[in-house]
């Protein structure tokens, strides 16, 4: 218990320090007022929930907390460091469970999304982005890009086409499949949820996963069809399409890591 208590206090920062002070004070008063049969170290096991919640409430009133979006230094921060303690571990764990490539090899075994489902997602993304990539010949090599009602002549450029028609759609498709598989609205706390809430959450997860599997099968089927059709049609080479997709997916991997390092976990 002492080890767990110490970890919780250190993780809670200033709030944990205040909580420790209040609990020590409460335990000292409890032990002094008792007949001596209860040790100070055991009072937490017998503390009433209402009393503990009142201690938490009193501590919250004493701490200064931002009222909304925070910019800058934490009000309870005693010092500053460019890289906060534990930052790299948090970044590594988040990347291992939310990055399309890193997650295939390093995802948490208890994560709602398994590694094999991540492989399915990646193959499906290849299929859907391959559907947009086939317009390359008409829009980039040719002049058949949309002219009305708005001219999309900028898609005639190779770099613009690769980013806007292959890379970004791949990001959107991947996140759509990720949210369907994980289905946050179907994740409940079984310790606090009723049987009906748990059953409803399970059905929501099943529905979300079913849609995700349908999209994955469709994407993979199109990938197989595309490859077979291009191989059988000997007048068209499949290599340029694959190279274009590989470059686009590498760009999306870098974009994911850029968002993780400089947005989600920006230490500054």
C-alpha positions, -999 to 999 in steps of 0.1 A, spaced: 0 0 0 28 24 8 44 19 -26 10 25 -44 3 55 -22 37 70 -30 32 65 -68 -2 81 -67 11 111 -47 40 117 -71 18 113 -101 -8 138 -87 18 166 -82 8 194 -59 -26 179 -54 -10 147 -42 12 166 -18 -18 184 -3 -38 151 -1 -9 134 17 -8 163 42 -45 161 48 -45 123 52 -15 124 75 -32 151 96 -65 131 96 -47 99 105 -28 116 134 -60 130 148 -78 96 144 -50 77 161 -48 102 190 -85 100 195 -87 63 194 -80 38 222 -47 29 206 -59 -3 189 -58 13 154 -25 21 139 -21 53 118 -10 33 88 -43 14 89 -67 42 90 -71 45 53 -85 10 51 -113 21 75 -119 56 64 -155 65 55 -162 74 18 -180 106 28 -150 117 49 -125 109 21 -146 128 -4 -148 158 19 -110 158 22 -107 158 -16 -132 187 -19 -113 207 7 -81 203 -12 -96 213 -45 -107 246 -30 -72 253 -18 -55 247 -52 -54 272 -80 -66 256 -112 -71 271 -147 -107 279 -155 -104 269 -192 -78 265 -219 -44 268 -204 -13 284 -220 20 285 -203 32 272 -170 11 251 -146 0 272 -115 13 244 -92 46 240 -109 76 246 -87 102 244 -114 105 242 -152 122 217 -175 120 216 -213 112 179 -213 89 170 -184 96 138 -164 79 108 -180 73 127 -213 90 101 -235 72 72 -219 39 89 -225 48 97 -261 60 61 -267 29 46 -253 6 69 -272 24 63 -304 24 25 -299 -14 25 -296 -24 53 -320 1 53 -348 -8 33 -379 26 17 -384 41 17 -349 8 3 -335 11 -29 -356 42 -40 -339 40 -24 -304 3 -19 -295 -8 -28 -259 -22 -64 -258 -52 -51 -238 -60 -23 -263 -94 -27 -279 -77 -28 -313 -55 -58 -319 -24 -59 -341 -41 -81 -367 -70 -56 -370 -44 -28 -375 -30 -48 -404 -65 -51 -419 -69 -14 -415 -36 -6 -433 -45 -29 -462 -79 -13 -464 -64 21 -465 -42 10 -493 -73 -1 -512 -93 31 -507 -64 54 -515 -56 33 -545 -91 42 -557 -81 79 -557 -47 72 -571 -61 58 -603 -72 94 -612 -35 103 -614 -33 94 -651 -63 116 -660 -56 146 -637 -18 148 -636 -6 132 -668 -36 145 -687 -57 176 -685 -90 159 -675 -91 174 -640 -124 190 -629 -130 224 -645 -166 232 -634 -180 245 -612 -146 252 -597 -113 247 -615 -90 222 -597 -60 229 -619 -37 228 -588 -44 190 -588 -25 188 -621 6 192 -600 22 160 -588 29 171 -553 -5 186 -548 -22 155 -561 -2 132 -539 -9 151 -507 -46 161 -513 -58 130 -531 -38 102 -517 -21 111 -484 -49 131 -466 -77 107 -477 -56 79 -463 -54 97 -430 -92 102 -429 -99 66 -438 -75 53 -412 -90 74 -384 -125 65 -394 -116 28 -391 -98 34 -359 -128 51 -343 -152 24 -355 -131 -4 -341 -124 12 -308 -159 28 -305 -153 51 -275 -190 54 -268 -191 16 -263 -163 16 -236 -178 17 -201 -166 12 -166 -179 -23 -157 -174 -16 -120 -199 13 -121 -222 5 -150 -255 -14 -148 -261 -46 -166 -282 -27 -192 -255 -1 -198 -229 -29 -202 -251 -47 -227 -258 -15 -247 -221 -7 -248 -213 -42 -261 -239 -38 -288 -224 -5 -298 -190 -20 -300 -203 -48 -322 -221 -24 -345 -190 -2 -349 -167 -32 -354 -191 -46 -380 -190 -15 -401 -152 -14 -398 -149 -50 -409 -172 -44 -439 -150 -14 -449 -118 -34 -444 -131 -63 -465 -142 -38 -493 -108 -21 -492 -88 -53 -493 -110 -67 -520 -105 -37 -542 -67 -39 -536 -67 -75 -548 -89 -67 -578 -67 -37 -587 -35 -57 -586 -49 -86 -605 -65 -64 -631 -32 -45 -637 -12 -76 -639 -35 -92 -664 -37 -60 -684 -1 -61 -695 -2 -27 -712 -3 -10 -678 24 -13 -651 14 -16 -615 47 -4 -601 41 33 -604 8 30 -585 25 10 -557 54 35 -555 29 64 -553 10 47 -525 42 38 -506 53 74 -507 19 87 -497 17 63 -467 52 73 -456 41 109 -456 10 100 -435 33 82 -410 54 113 -407 23 135 -403 11 112 -375 44 115 -356 45 153 -363 11 157 -346 21 135 -317 54 153 -310 44 189 -317 7 191 -310 -6 163 -286 26 161 -266 42 194 -272 64 200 -241 66 238 -247 
